[in-house]
Amino acid sequence: MIALLLKCLLGALAVLLIALASKSRYFVLAGLVPLFPTFALIAHFVVGTTRPATALQTTALFGLWSLFPYAVYLFAVYWLSTRTSIAITLGAATGLWVCAAAIMLAVWFRCYPTAG
């Protein structure tokens, strides 16, 4: 129960930092805060303590692959932000993230059929 509360507090702290950064003259930091590897640390700890080191290595490699959908999302936000409304920009970017993630997963499971 304490672990769950701690995770909630970390999430709230991240939201607070994003809000504060977005209102400051260093607003670009709002784009860095969500990339702090909070959930990756948790996932890597769990995998690293319950499975062999090769599983942790594979999990890290999959994390690197997951940068592809995120890059697609960011490029879409960058390109659409001056061309459409915020709702269309974020909706389209999210849809593109889903498509890119589906492609990434299909390629991943073709290249690493036993790693899933």
C-alpha positions in Angstrom: 0.0 0.0 0.0 2.9 2.4 0.8 4.5 1.6 -2.5 1.3 2.5 -4.4 1.0 5.7 -2.4 4.7 6.5 -3.2 4.0 5.9 -7.0 1.0 8.2 -6.8 3.1 10.9 -5.1 5.8 10.6 -7.8 3.2 11.1 -10.5 1.7 14.1 -8.7 5.2 15.6 -8.3 5.9 15.1 -12.1 2.6 16.9 -12.9 3.5 19.7 -10.6 7.0 20.1 -12.1 5.5 20.1 -15.6 3.0 22.8 -14.6 5.6 25.0 -12.9 8.1 24.6 -15.8 5.4 25.4 -18.4 4.7 28.7 -16.7 8.3 29.7 -16.3 10.7 31.3 -18.7 12.2 27.7 -19.0 9.0 26.3 -20.4 10.9 23.8 -22.6 11.7 21.9 -19.4 8.1 20.8 -19.4 9.1 18.5 -22.3 11.9 17.0 -20.3 10.2 16.2 -17.1 8.0 13.4 -18.5 11.0 11.7 -19.9 12.6 11.1 -16.4 12.7 7.3 -16.3 10.4 6.9 -13.3 8.5 4.0 -14.8 11.5 2.6 -16.5 13.3 2.4 -13.2 10.4 0.5 -11.7 10.1 -1.8 -14.7 13.8 -2.5 -14.9 14.0 -3.2 -11.1 11.1 -5.7 -11.3 12.5 -7.4 -14.4 16.1 -7.3 -13.1 15.1 -8.8 -9.7 12.7 -11.5 -11.1 14.4 -12.6 -14.3 17.9 -13.2 -15.7 20.1 -10.4 -16.8 19.4 -11.2 -20.4 15.8 -10.4 -19.8 16.7 -7.0 -18.4 19.0 -6.5 -21.5 16.1 -7.3 -23.8 13.8 -5.0 -21.9 16.3 -2.2 -22.3 16.6 -2.9 -26.0 12.8 -2.8 -26.4 12.8 0.5 -24.6 15.2 1.8 -27.2 12.9 0.6 -29.9 10.0 2.4 -28.2 11.7 5.7 -28.9 10.5 5.4 -32.5 6.8 5.9 -31.8 7.6 8.7 -29.4 9.7 10.4 -32.1 6.8 10.1 -34.5 4.6 11.7 -31.9 7.0 14.6 -31.4 7.6 15.2 -35.1 3.8 15.3 -35.6 3.3 17.8 -32.7 6.2 19.9 -34.1 4.8 20.0 -37.6 1.1 20.3 -36.9 1.3 22.8 -34.0 1.5 25.9 -36.3 -0.9 24.4 -38.9 -3.9 23.1 -36.8 -5.7 23.6 -33.5 -4.2 22.1 -30.3 -7.0 19.4 -30.2 -6.3 18.3 -33.8 -2.5 18.5 -33.3 -2.6 16.3 -30.2 -5.3 13.9 -31.5 -3.4 13.4 -34.8 -0.1 13.0 -33.0 -1.6 10.4 -30.6 -3.1 8.5 -33.5 0.3 8.5 -35.3 1.9 7.3 -32.1 -0.6 4.4 -32.0 0.2 3.5 -35.6 3.9 3.8 -35.1 3.7 1.6 -31.9 1.7 -1.0 -33.8 4.3 -1.1 -36.6 7.1 -1.2 -34.0 5.5 -4.1 -32.2 5.0 -6.0 -35.5 8.6 -5.6 -36.4 9.8 -6.4 -32.9 7.9 -9.7 -32.7 9.2 -10.6 -36.2 12.8 -9.9 -35.3 12.6 -11.3 -31.7 9.8 -13.9 -31.7 10.9 -15.4 -28.4 11.2 -12.0 -26.6 7.6 -11.5 -25.8 
